[in-house]
Amino acid sequence: MSTASWVARDARRVWHGFTQMATYADGRPVVVERAEGRELIDPDGRRYLDAISSLWVNTLGHHLAELDEALCNQIGRVAHSTMLGNGNTVVVELAEALAKVVPVGDPRFLFASDGATAVEQALKIAFQYWWNRGDRSRTTYLALGGAYHGDTVGALSVGAGGFGTDLFDPLRFPGVVRTPGYGDRNWLAKALDVVESHGSGLAAAVVEPLVQGASGIYVADPEDVHAFGKACNEAGVLLVCDEVATGFGRTGTMFASDQCSLTPDLLCLGKGLSGGYLPMSATVASGAVADAFLGDDLGPETLYHGHSYGGNALAAAVALRHLELFEEWSVIANVAERSRQLHRRLSDLRALDAVGEVRVCGLMAGVELAPGQPGARRGRRVCAAAVDAGVLLRPLGDVVVVMPILTSTEAEIDRIADVLEAAIAGVCG
Ligand SMILES: *Cc1c(COP(=O)(O)O)cnc(C)c1O
């Protein structure tokens, strides 16, 4: 069966997220049948270099012998058993391995399936933390402009909106104080003002440390992020670091918090946690936060929250092997080298009239296109041209996001840059 007929069947029955289904089939979607390494392959055998890491989740590549083996071994034991009031050996092993690398003191792991639910859990833990401690005044959250924390209603409430989600504004919970994001040169001073003026009412501050991804890859100065975390700490405001996008090597260190010398009270992990294989996320709480929930059986201090598939054993087995491979393959060192190359190559694109700012951190990059005529949809058209040339890209508005898989080679980074350059020249003239 050809790719075209798969697209027709797909458009008829599958509802795609963030996608206008009336025009889905006209947008030349890539329908994946299989993959090898960093390439996705469609039913016609056409290959596409995955330059968005399958929407930022993939770290080491697709269909890897090592991760496939970890998954198969676990299938031979058990696929899933509940974490509500019970345990699973591979999940214990994963929590122990993660405890050695996360930037959280005496960490405890509450597993879920998506980044948004990891954020929901963090918001509820922060709220109840103060309640358990007898403090009824800390009920609000500080969040940044341009923030993205996921699409469930709670995560949407701390997110800044946009992407056509403004109609949900009436559903957002109140009590979110917002200050400008990293796109504003003075974000730190403005955020520090709010910490000072609202500090005693804030349950938590929620940030994407170092890089705001979905708002268009805005990069902060690590020292500023550190200063913000310190101020929260001094004001007694819990610091929630959403590292769903930045975690697992993406910014050049295992976690972006590491570069900012931050030790969050709550850390949200998702996307790269299972290497892009299976839906798994986690909310990591410091020992001090988790201990505030200790009390009598069925007592009010208990966190009454949990997801059916949280701590899935197959995902845990893959995530555990994934952590080992990070070490064995010196992935962080490759990110540093490829990041320098990507920075150099994308910065050269600024010679093109159609290219504005270029922002790079680790292997996260945004190339901002000048908007062109109204309705020009340059971002979409440039990415469509790249897809035609065999490199899978996806824009955020007029920002072309380049998010290579962390094991990318020098030749692959060059290919992404070459294809993007030709696409911009072709579309924008
Ligand atoms: C993608 C993302 C989320 C949401 O994760 P999902 O798995 O899509 O729910 C949350 N926060 C950040 C920073 C993200 O980039």
The ligand as a Tripos MOL2 file, in Angstrom:
@<TRIPOS>MOLECULE
LIG
   15    15     1     0     0
SMALL
NO_CHARGES

@<TRIPOS>ATOM
      1 C1          6.3600   19.3260   25.6700 C.3       1 LIG1
      2 C2          6.3830   20.0640   26.9540 C.ar      1 LIG1
      3 C3          5.4290   19.7980   27.9720 C.ar      1 LIG1
      4 C4          4.2640   18.8670   27.7660 C.3       1 LIG1
      5 O1          4.6440   17.5480   27.6040 O.3       1 LIG1
      6 P1          3.5980   16.5160   26.9500 P.3       1 LIG1
      7 O2          4.2880   15.1970   27.0770 O.co2     1 LIG1
      8 O3          3.4180   16.9450   25.5260 O.co2     1 LIG1
      9 O4          2.3510   16.6040   27.7420 O.co2     1 LIG1
     10 C5          5.5740   20.4620   29.1670 C.ar      1 LIG1
     11 N1          6.5710   21.3350   29.3720 N.ar      1 LIG1
     12 C6          7.4810   21.6080   28.4380 C.ar      1 LIG1
     13 C7          8.5820   22.5760   28.7450 C.3       1 LIG1
     14 C8          7.4130   21.0030   27.1810 C.ar      1 LIG1
     15 O5          8.2900   21.3190   26.2200 O.3       1 LIG1
@<TRIPOS>BOND
     1     1     2 1
     2     2     3 ar
     3     2    14 ar
     4     3     4 1
     5     3    10 ar
     6     4     5 1
     7     5     6 1
     8     6     7 2
     9     6     8 1
    10     6     9 1
    11    10    11 ar
    12    11    12 ar
    13    12    13 1
    14    12    14 ar
    15    14    15 1
@<TRIPOS>SUBSTRUCTURE
     1 LIG1         1 GROUP 0 **** ****
